[in-house]
Amino acid sequence: MGIVKISDATHDNLRIAGAALSRSINAQAEHWMRVGMLAELHPELDHRAICQLLVRAELAGGMDIAAAVVDAASARPASPRAGRH
């Protein structure tokens, strides 16, 4: 576990969203980070699809970031510049 510095405004937003959704501030921040990470790895997915992916991952034992990165990389066509130096 580590420390992540965030702005006071973001902390306030986390507190409000966490309270509204019955999550701790840390749990809300982690949720937003997972959603953001998946949005970057899978830009073709909308919010609903990302939430469904999170639920399926939880049912399967949790999110594995290493597997998510590998799966996302293998699903995309290779960059035309791949392998060039």
C-alpha positions as CSV (number, residue, x, y, z in Angstrom):
1,M,0.0,0.0,0.0
2,G,1.2,3.5,-0.7
3,I,0.2,7.1,-0.3
4,V,-1.3,9.0,-3.2
5,K,-1.4,12.8,-3.0
6,I,-4.6,14.4,-4.3
7,S,-6.0,17.9,-4.3
8,D,-8.3,19.1,-1.5
9,A,-11.1,19.5,-4.1
10,T,-10.7,15.9,-5.3
11,H,-10.7,14.7,-1.7
12,D,-13.9,16.6,-1.1
13,N,-15.5,15.0,-4.2
14,L,-14.4,11.6,-3.0
15,R,-15.9,12.2,0.4
16,I,-19.2,13.3,-1.1
17,A,-19.4,10.5,-3.7
18,G,-18.3,7.9,-1.1
19,A,-21.0,9.0,1.4
20,A,-23.6,8.9,-1.3
21,L,-22.6,5.4,-2.5
22,S,-21.9,4.0,1.0
23,R,-18.2,3.7,0.3
24,S,-15.2,4.9,2.3
25,I,-13.1,7.7,0.7
26,N,-10.4,5.1,-0.1
27,A,-12.9,2.7,-1.6
28,Q,-14.4,5.5,-3.7
29,A,-10.9,6.5,-4.9
30,E,-10.1,2.9,-5.8
31,H,-13.3,2.5,-7.7
32,W,-12.6,5.7,-9.7
33,M,-9.1,4.5,-10.4
34,R,-10.3,1.0,-11.6
35,V,-12.9,2.6,-13.9
36,G,-10.3,5.1,-15.3
37,M,-7.7,2.3,-15.8
38,L,-10.2,0.2,-17.7
39,A,-11.4,3.1,-19.7
40,E,-7.8,3.7,-20.8
41,L,-7.2,0.0,-21.5
42,H,-10.5,-0.4,-23.3
43,P,-11.5,2.9,-24.9
44,E,-14.2,1.1,-26.9
45,L,-16.2,0.3,-23.7
46,D,-18.7,2.7,-22.2
47,H,-19.3,3.2,-18.5
48,R,-22.0,0.5,-18.4
49,A,-19.7,-2.1,-20.0
50,I,-16.9,-1.2,-17.7
51,C,-19.1,-1.7,-14.6
52,Q,-20.2,-5.1,-16.1
53,L,-16.6,-6.0,-16.6
54,L,-15.8,-5.1,-12.9
55,V,-18.7,-7.2,-11.7
56,R,-17.6,-10.2,-13.8
57,A,-14.0,-9.8,-12.5
58,E,-15.3,-9.7,-8.9
59,L,-17.3,-12.9,-9.5
60,A,-14.2,-14.5,-10.9
61,G,-12.1,-13.6,-7.9
62,G,-11.1,-10.0,-8.5
63,M,-9.3,-7.7,-11.0
64,D,-5.9,-8.8,-12.1
65,I,-4.2,-5.7,-13.6
66,A,-1.4,-7.7,-15.2
67,A,-3.9,-9.9,-17.0
68,A,-6.0,-6.8,-18.0
69,V,-3.0,-5.1,-19.6
70,V,-2.0,-8.3,-21.4
71,D,-5.5,-8.9,-22.6
72,A,-5.9,-5.3,-23.8
73,A,-2.6,-5.4,-25.6
74,S,-3.3,-8.7,-27.4
75,A,-6.8,-7.5,-28.4
76,R,-5.4,-4.5,-30.3
77,P,-3.7,-4.6,-33.7
78,A,0.0,-4.1,-33.6
79,S,1.3,-0.5,-34.0
80,P,2.9,0.1,-37.4
81,R,5.9,1.3,-35.5
82,A,6.2,-1.8,-33.3
83,G,9.5,-3.4,-33.5
84,R,11.3,-0.4,-34.9
85,H,14.3,1.2,-33.2
